Amino acid sequence: MNLILLFADDFDAHGHAILRDSRRLDHICKVHRAKLGDTLRVGLVDGLMGSGEIIAMDGQLITLQVSLTEPVPPPSNIHLILGLPRPPMLKRTLQTIAALGVKQLTLLQSARVEKSYWQSPQLQPQKIHEELLLGLEQGCDTQFPTIHTAKRFRPFVEDQLPELIQDHDALLAHPYVTTPCPTSTNKPTLLAIGPEGGFIDNEIAMLSEAGFTGVTLGRRIMRVETVVPYLLGRLGG
Amino acid sequence: MNLILLFADDFDAHGHAILRDSRRLDHICKVHRAKLGDTLRVGLVDGLMGSGEIIAMDGQLITLQVSLTEPVPPPSNIHLILGLPRPPMLKRTLQTIAALGVKQLTLLQSARVEKSYWQSPQLQPQKIHEELLLGLEQGCDTQFPTIHTAKRFRPFVEDQLPELIQDHDALLAHPYVTTPCPTSTNKPTLLAIGPEGGFIDNEIAMLSEAGFTGVTLGRRIMRVETVVPYLLGRLGG
């Protein structure tokens, strides 16, 4: 927790933030080992970042005098489209994308995604929110990513992609092409990454038809949790 | 396990590979669901990759007729120097660097590394070997990385770095400089990444003195397990 995220309902009538939940209290007391008068790095959800001075604390609550003056880091210009990962990987991936500043993530059905993954509790909005919160607290950002789900491949490609792709580059990470993945991009980019085992040929054909360019990362096979930061680093968006 | 790694002592006098260990047998039978006559992707440690046809199998062993013709992917030209991560992160990081083709990793003491981490069982050669093996099987490579340990910061910088740095670029990931991290490098590169909390000022001064250039990744704070693939992707080495 490199940033203590504050929500609008944390604030009292005097503009002080009152923290009552054990998650933040424990972290501030046990990890930061903060004391009365100490200053913590804080951010307001969807707002600015800054500092919070502890002006009161007991075992039950911490009161912060908050000063918010610092803008959040610029968002990534990459909209990530990801074959739905298995639940434990999804959990880590949600944290990672939030920490890296991705603001648009579409979780996509694909032939190699097990149908049961869509029933995972990890996809419940509250669980998604918790993982994104951890990522924002890690990376120091206040703006929650938007997570979209596309449970059917073809309707997503035919009905939604044409609009999404406008004014975007569209790259498809694909081991069997020879075009190397570009380094760094300043243009808004859709980046599609297959599930474990990859997209099937028919899906790749549909994505190519829709305007995606296949790019290779070489012959190594990466897990989702590795390929996501690898490509975000490479594209630098 | 995208590649079944074979060791010299797996081979019998006829040149067949005989697998007896439950780890590989279980994976081949339960994950690949392979049957007699099926062909698996295999690689010989420190050698070529290719295919292995199952010519015999029972509950106890699998015999492979092996053909090794495919070179391994080119290695990374990055020598990673990492503030020793806490044990669970070290475990994942070892897998990741092996999967991404890094061949030289130095685990470095730093003021913000807890001394107890050096006593972790995770640093025993057999444990390190196991994690690297998992990474090579994931990424499809046969060449084990070499893991160096430097338990004292100053002697490493003063006695070992001057030789290591010859003919290398030397980059230090550092949040408080403004030089952006370059994208893609063809030159052998030493890449230093601090521990959780970062290198302290004095360490940064010593690394700069030794020839490292500080480069920033922006204001976001990344975990070790995220920053390693992020930077390898960015440098593309």
Interface residues (C-beta under 8 A of the other chain):
Chain A: N2 P73 P74 T96 A99 L100 G101 Q138 G139 C140 D141 T183 S184 G218 R219 R220 I221 M222 R223 E225 T226 V227 P229 Y230 L231 L232 G233 R234 G236
Chain B: N2 P73 P74 T96 A99 L100 G101 Q138 G139 C140 D141 T183 S184 G218 R219 R220 I221 M222 R223 E225 T226 V227 P229 Y230 L231 L232 G233 R234 G236
